[in-house]
Amino acid sequence: MTLPPVRILILLGLIHMALSHSRNLELLALLAPLVLAAPLAAQCGIAAPAQGAPSARGLTAALLALAVGGTLAFATWHSFAPRSLFAPQAAVAELKRLGAKRVFNDYNFGGYLIANGVPTFIDGRTELFGETLVVNHDDAVRLRAPDKLFRLLDAYAVDATLLIPGSPAAKLLDRTEGWQKVYADDLAVIHQRKPGAPPSPAPTITAPR
């Protein structure tokens, strides 16, 4: 099968996007068959149906009606909500009550924060944030380099964090001068910078109480 140059470029672009980020796999699955359909049909000797034929118009209308009806029925009978594991409803309500402006959030909470109008530090749109920030955030949350966490908190003037309970970064903040735990549940924990606490790239770590 031979593809025209434009179709080759489209297909290669779709493959590159799919390999770059998993969210683009669906895009590849949806558009690749459309890119390959005509050349594949020509290779197999299948003639395209005459445009405007009554049978083709009727089939198209029937498929369209079936798709619209099925979609409406599915949307009516099913409730849509984010996974509870990634939807810290009470914690986000507390963030709003605290008036936090700059929140250092766990990656998995990004979508829920966007849906609730809270600016994110990072979320699933990793291509917008850039590789450096994504890697630095991951290193900071996992404490691959503990000082990197505090450099990010200070560089971006973060006044509150929203992390998963038990995460290395959350445990460290529990014992860090200048930060206080103000909320915790099974899904998320919030630490807030204490008023007047100066930025510190190497904060003092206190012993657990």
C-alpha positions in Angstrom: 0.0 0.0 0.0 1.4 3.4 -1.0 0.4 6.5 0.9 0.5 10.1 -0.6 3.1 12.3 1.2 0.5 14.3 3.0 -1.1 11.2 4.5 2.4 9.9 5.5 3.1 13.2 7.4 -0.3 13.0 9.1 0.2 9.4 10.2 3.7 10.0 11.4 2.5 13.0 13.4 -0.2 11.0 15.0 2.2 8.2 15.9 4.7 10.8 17.4 1.9 12.3 19.5 0.8 8.9 20.7 4.3 8.0 21.7 4.8 11.4 23.4 1.8 11.1 25.7 -0.7 8.4 26.4 -3.7 10.8 26.0 -3.0 10.9 22.3 -3.5 7.1 21.8 -7.2 7.7 21.3 -6.5 10.3 18.7 -4.3 7.9 16.8 -7.0 5.2 17.0 -9.7 7.5 15.8 -7.9 9.2 12.9 -5.4 6.6 11.6 -8.2 4.5 10.0 -9.5 7.6 8.2 -6.0 8.3 6.8 -5.6 4.8 5.7 -9.1 4.0 4.4 -8.9 5.4 0.8 -5.4 4.0 0.0 -6.3 0.7 1.5 -9.5 0.5 -0.4 -7.7 1.3 -3.7 -5.0 -1.4 -2.9 -7.8 -4.0 -2.4 -9.6 -2.9 -5.5 -12.7 -1.7 -3.6 -14.5 1.0 -5.5 -15.8 4.0 -3.5 -19.6 4.2 -3.4 -21.1 6.9 -5.6 -21.7 10.1 -3.7 -25.3 11.0 -3.2 -26.6 7.6 -3.9 -30.0 7.1 -2.1 -28.8 3.9 -0.4 -25.6 5.6 0.9 -27.6 8.6 2.1 -30.0 6.4 3.9 -27.3 4.4 5.6 -25.5 7.5 6.7 -28.6 9.0 8.2 -29.4 5.8 10.0 -25.9 5.5 11.5 -26.0 9.2 12.5 -29.4 8.8 14.2 -28.2 5.6 16.0 -25.1 7.4 17.2 -27.0 10.5 18.4 -29.7 8.4 20.1 -27.2 6.1 21.8 -25.1 9.0 23.1 -28.2 10.7 24.5 -29.4 7.5 26.2 -26.0 6.8 27.7 -25.6 10.3 29.0 -29.1 10.2 30.5 -28.8 6.9 32.3 -25.2 7.3 33.6 -23.8 9.8 36.0 -20.4 11.2 35.3 -18.0 12.1 38.1 -14.2 11.9 38.6 -12.7 9.0 40.4 -13.1 9.6 44.1 -9.4 8.8 44.6 -8.5 11.9 42.6 -11.3 14.2 43.8 -10.4 15.6 47.2 -13.6 17.5 47.5 -13.3 18.5 51.2 -9.6 19.4 50.9 -10.3 21.7 47.9 -13.2 23.3 49.8 -10.7 24.0 52.6 -8.2 25.4 50.2 -10.8 27.9 49.0 -11.7 28.8 52.6 -8.1 29.4 53.4 -7.8 31.7 50.4 -4.7 29.9 49.1 -3.5 31.6 45.9 -0.5 29.5 44.9 -1.0 25.8 45.5 1.7 23.1 45.1 -0.5 20.1 44.2 0.0 16.5 43.6 -0.1 15.6 39.9 -3.2 13.4 40.3 -5.2 16.3 41.7 -4.7 18.6 38.8 -7.8 17.8 36.9 -10.1 18.2 39.9 -8.5 21.6 40.8 -9.1 22.8 37.2 -12.7 21.7 37.4 -13.1 23.7 40.7 -11.4 26.9 39.4 -8.2 26.5 41.5 -5.0 27.3 39.7 -2.7 24.3 39.5 1.0 24.0 39.9 1.0 21.0 37.6 -1.6 18.8 35.9 -2.0 16.4 33.1 -1.2 19.0 30.4 2.5 18.2 30.8 3.4 19.5 27.3 2.4 23.0 28.5 4.6 22.9 31.6 7.7 21.6 29.9 9.9 18.6 30.7 12.1 20.4 33.2 9.2 21.5 35.5 7.5 18.1 35.3 10.7 16.3 36.3 11.5 18.7 39.0 8.0 18.4 40.5 8.3 14.6 40.5 11.7 14.7 42.1 10.4 17.1 44.8 7.2 15.1 45.6 9.2 11.9 45.9 12.1 13.6 47.7 14.7 12.3 45.2 16.3 15.6 46.1 14.8 17.1 49.3 16.2 20.6 48.7 14.4 20.7 45.3 11.0 20.6 47.1 11.8 23.8 49.0 13.5 25.5 46.1 10.2 25.1 44.1 8.0 26.2 47.0 10.1 29.3 47.4 10.7 30.1 43.7 7.0 30.0 43.0 6.0 31.7 46.3 3.7 28.7 47.2 1.5 29.4 50.2 -0.2 26.0 50.5 0.4 22.4 49.3 -2.2 19.7 48.4 -0.5 16.3 48.5 -1.4 12.7 49.0 -1.2 11.6 52.7 1.9 9.6 53.4 3.8 10.9 50.4 7.5 11.7 51.1 7.0 15.4 50.6 4.0 15.6 52.9 5.9 13.7 55.7 8.8 16.1 55.4 6.5 19.1 55.6 5.0 17.7 58.8 8.4 18.3 60.4 9.5 21.5 58.7 9.7 24.8 60.5 7.6 27.5 58.7 4.9 25.0 57.5 1.9 23.7 59.4 -0.6 21.0 58.6 -4.0 22.6 58.5 -6.1 19.8 57.0 -5.9 16.0 56.4 -8.2 13.2 55.4 -7.9 9.9 53.6 -7.4 11.5 50.2 -5.3 14.7 50.7 -3.3 16.7 53.2 -2.9 20.5 53.2 0.2 22.3 54.5 0.2 26.0 54.7 3.1 28.4 55.0 3.1 30.0 58.4 2.5 33.8 58.3 5.8 35.6 58.2 7.9 32.5 57.6 10.9 33.6 55.5 11.8 31.6 52.4 14.5 29.1 53.2 16.2 26.8 50.6 17.5 24.7 53.5 14.7 24.7 56.2 15.2 23.5 59.7 13.7 20.0 60.2 12.2 19.3 63.6 12.0 16.0 65.3 8.6 14.2 65.2 6.3 14.9 68.1 
